[in-house]
Amino acid sequence: MLASYPLFIAVALYVNDKMENQHIEQRQQLIAKRMSKLKEVDWSPDNPVWKEFKGTYKGRPPLFHLSKDKNNIEELVRWLYSC
């Protein structure tokens, strides 16, 4: 799932949230802290959590693809904060 465009964007937004005015050292520490929290996430496509977000099944075999709309990406970012 990590290769999914909406999830990739959500991770980038989560990791860089509210960093505009931070010094580089603070940014590096916060990014490392946020990224380490993501180690616990089950990124496999079989994780039922993905179906809580907007998406559709495509392909053969059918795989769940997350919707690329802004609201869905924002929901993914909120979920990442809860991890």
ChimeraX commands (.cxc) that place a marker at each C-alpha (Angstrom):
marker #1 position 0.00,0.00,0.00 radius 0.5
marker #1 position 2.91,2.35,0.60 radius 0.5
marker #1 position 3.38,2.65,-3.16 radius 0.5
marker #1 position -0.14,4.03,-3.48 radius 0.5
marker #1 position -0.11,7.69,-4.55 radius 0.5
marker #1 position -2.67,8.91,-1.95 radius 0.5
marker #1 position -0.85,7.15,0.87 radius 0.5
marker #1 position 2.54,8.41,-0.33 radius 0.5
marker #1 position 1.22,11.99,-0.29 radius 0.5
marker #1 position -0.43,11.47,3.11 radius 0.5
marker #1 position 2.85,10.23,4.62 radius 0.5
marker #1 position 4.72,13.22,3.18 radius 0.5
marker #1 position 2.13,15.65,4.57 radius 0.5
marker #1 position 2.15,13.92,7.96 radius 0.5
marker #1 position 5.93,13.92,8.27 radius 0.5
marker #1 position 6.32,17.56,7.20 radius 0.5
marker #1 position 3.28,19.02,8.98 radius 0.5
marker #1 position 3.95,22.36,10.74 radius 0.5
marker #1 position 7.66,22.38,9.94 radius 0.5
marker #1 position 7.86,25.63,7.99 radius 0.5
marker #1 position 9.43,27.68,10.77 radius 0.5
marker #1 position 11.51,24.97,12.45 radius 0.5
marker #1 position 15.30,24.93,12.47 radius 0.5
marker #1 position 16.86,22.12,10.46 radius 0.5
marker #1 position 17.95,20.21,13.59 radius 0.5
marker #1 position 14.43,20.32,15.03 radius 0.5
marker #1 position 12.99,19.23,11.68 radius 0.5
marker #1 position 15.36,16.28,11.47 radius 0.5
marker #1 position 14.46,15.13,14.97 radius 0.5
marker #1 position 10.73,15.48,14.41 radius 0.5
marker #1 position 10.86,13.73,11.04 radius 0.5
marker #1 position 12.82,10.85,12.58 radius 0.5
marker #1 position 10.31,10.59,15.44 radius 0.5
marker #1 position 7.30,10.61,13.12 radius 0.5
marker #1 position 8.85,8.13,10.71 radius 0.5
marker #1 position 9.76,5.74,13.52 radius 0.5
marker #1 position 6.09,5.66,14.59 radius 0.5
marker #1 position 5.20,4.43,11.11 radius 0.5
marker #1 position 7.25,1.26,11.59 radius 0.5
marker #1 position 4.32,-0.20,13.52 radius 0.5
marker #1 position 1.85,0.21,10.63 radius 0.5
marker #1 position 0.85,-2.88,8.68 radius 0.5
marker #1 position 1.38,-1.61,5.14 radius 0.5
marker #1 position 0.18,-4.81,3.48 radius 0.5
marker #1 position -2.73,-4.51,1.04 radius 0.5
marker #1 position -4.57,-7.14,3.11 radius 0.5
marker #1 position -4.78,-4.84,6.16 radius 0.5
marker #1 position -8.52,-4.21,6.67 radius 0.5
marker #1 position -7.86,-0.62,7.82 radius 0.5
marker #1 position -7.46,0.51,4.19 radius 0.5
marker #1 position -11.10,-0.28,3.50 radius 0.5
marker #1 position -12.09,2.37,6.05 radius 0.5
marker #1 position -10.99,4.96,3.50 radius 0.5
marker #1 position -12.54,5.80,0.14 radius 0.5
marker #1 position -11.38,3.59,-2.67 radius 0.5
marker #1 position -12.31,0.99,-5.27 radius 0.5
marker #1 position -11.30,-2.50,-6.30 radius 0.5
marker #1 position -9.44,-2.70,-9.62 radius 0.5
marker #1 position -7.49,-5.22,-11.60 radius 0.5
marker #1 position -7.10,-8.97,-11.55 radius 0.5
marker #1 position -6.90,-10.13,-8.89 radius 0.5
marker #1 position -8.97,-7.24,-7.57 radius 0.5
marker #1 position -6.87,-4.99,-5.34 radius 0.5
marker #1 position -8.13,-2.08,-3.26 radius 0.5
marker #1 position -6.95,1.30,-4.57 radius 0.5
marker #1 position -7.30,4.35,-2.35 radius 0.5
marker #1 position -9.13,7.33,-3.80 radius 0.5
marker #1 position -6.91,10.29,-4.73 radius 0.5
marker #1 position -9.32,13.01,-3.64 radius 0.5
marker #1 position -8.25,15.67,-1.14 radius 0.5
marker #1 position -10.66,14.62,1.61 radius 0.5
marker #1 position -9.45,11.03,1.51 radius 0.5
marker #1 position -5.81,12.14,1.72 radius 0.5
marker #1 position -6.66,14.38,4.69 radius 0.5
marker #1 position -8.37,11.41,6.39 radius 0.5
marker #1 position -5.24,9.33,5.81 radius 0.5
marker #1 position -3.09,12.05,7.42 radius 0.5
marker #1 position -5.40,12.14,10.47 radius 0.5
marker #1 position -5.18,8.36,10.71 radius 0.5
marker #1 position -1.37,8.51,10.54 radius 0.5
marker #1 position -1.37,10.88,13.53 radius 0.5
marker #1 position -3.34,8.29,15.48 radius 0.5
marker #1 position -0.80,5.54,14.81 radius 0.5
marker link #1:1,2 radius 0.2
marker link #1:2,3 radius 0.2
marker link #1:3,4 radius 0.2
marker link #1:4,5 radius 0.2
marker link #1:5,6 radius 0.2
marker link #1:6,7 radius 0.2
marker link #1:7,8 radius 0.2
marker link #1:8,9 radius 0.2
marker link #1:9,10 radius 0.2
marker link #1:10,11 radius 0.2
marker link #1:11,12 radius 0.2
marker link #1:12,13 radius 0.2
marker link #1:13,14 radius 0.2
marker link #1:14,15 radius 0.2
marker link #1:15,16 radius 0.2
marker link #1:16,17 radius 0.2
marker link #1:17,18 radius 0.2
marker link #1:18,19 radius 0.2
marker link #1:19,20 radius 0.2
marker link #1:20,21 radius 0.2
marker link #1:21,22 radius 0.2
marker link #1:22,23 radius 0.2
marker link #1:23,24 radius 0.2
marker link #1:24,25 radius 0.2
marker link #1:25,26 radius 0.2
marker link #1:26,27 radius 0.2
marker link #1:27,28 radius 0.2
marker link #1:28,29 radius 0.2
marker link #1:29,30 radius 0.2
marker link #1:30,31 radius 0.2
marker link #1:31,32 radius 0.2
marker link #1:32,33 radius 0.2
marker link #1:33,34 radius 0.2
marker link #1:34,35 radius 0.2
marker link #1:35,36 radius 0.2
marker link #1:36,37 radius 0.2
marker link #1:37,38 radius 0.2
marker link #1:38,39 radius 0.2
marker link #1:39,40 radius 0.2
marker link #1:40,41 radius 0.2
marker link #1:41,42 radius 0.2
marker link #1:42,43 radius 0.2
marker link #1:43,44 radius 0.2
marker link #1:44,45 radius 0.2
marker link #1:45,46 radius 0.2
marker link #1:46,47 radius 0.2
marker link #1:47,48 radius 0.2
marker link #1:48,49 radius 0.2
marker link #1:49,50 radius 0.2
marker link #1:50,51 radius 0.2
marker link #1:51,52 radius 0.2
marker link #1:52,53 radius 0.2
marker link #1:53,54 radius 0.2
marker link #1:54,55 radius 0.2
marker link #1:55,56 radius 0.2
marker link #1:56,57 radius 0.2
marker link #1:57,58 radius 0.2
marker link #1:58,59 radius 0.2
marker link #1:59,60 radius 0.2
marker link #1:60,61 radius 0.2
marker link #1:61,62 radius 0.2
marker link #1:62,63 radius 0.2
marker link #1:63,64 radius 0.2
marker link #1:64,65 radius 0.2
marker link #1:65,66 radius 0.2
marker link #1:66,67 radius 0.2
marker link #1:67,68 radius 0.2
marker link #1:68,69 radius 0.2
marker link #1:69,70 radius 0.2
marker link #1:70,71 radius 0.2
marker link #1:71,72 radius 0.2
marker link #1:72,73 radius 0.2
marker link #1:73,74 radius 0.2
marker link #1:74,75 radius 0.2
marker link #1:75,76 radius 0.2
marker link #1:76,77 radius 0.2
marker link #1:77,78 radius 0.2
marker link #1:78,79 radius 0.2
marker link #1:79,80 radius 0.2
marker link #1:80,81 radius 0.2
marker link #1:81,82 radius 0.2
marker link #1:82,83 radius 0.2
view
